[in-house]
Amino acid sequence: KAGQYAYRDRKVKKRSFRALWIQRINAAVRAEGLTYGQFIHAMKLANIDLDRKVLADIAMHEGEAFSALIAQAKAHLPNEGDRTVAVAA
């Protein structure tokens, strides 16, 4: 049975770490006024390709660098006032 648990938990470990990284990124991003989803979307728009592990590490240990990443990502987000709602005539 130990082998089955070891095999299963190697997969669970990956899920657990990904969840931890997301929580750390979300906490750092919310301090800057964004949500995790908005931040990841903005990172894709800005063509910044860093994985969650690296982002979480930067958020934890390099606060100034992470703030610069957030500022870069925010610059690529569309403004709230620019959105238009399609009205059916």
BELWORA-V27924 format. One record per pair of residues at least 6 apart in sequence whose C-alpha atoms are under 6 Angstrom apart, sorted by the first residue. I is the first residue (numbers start at 1). J is the second residue. Records with the same first field share a line. If there is no record, write none. Layout:
BEGIN
I: J ; J
END
This chain:
BEGIN
21: 53 ; 56
24: 56
25: 56
26: 36
42: 73 ; 77
43: 73
46: 73 ; 76
58: 66
59: 66
END
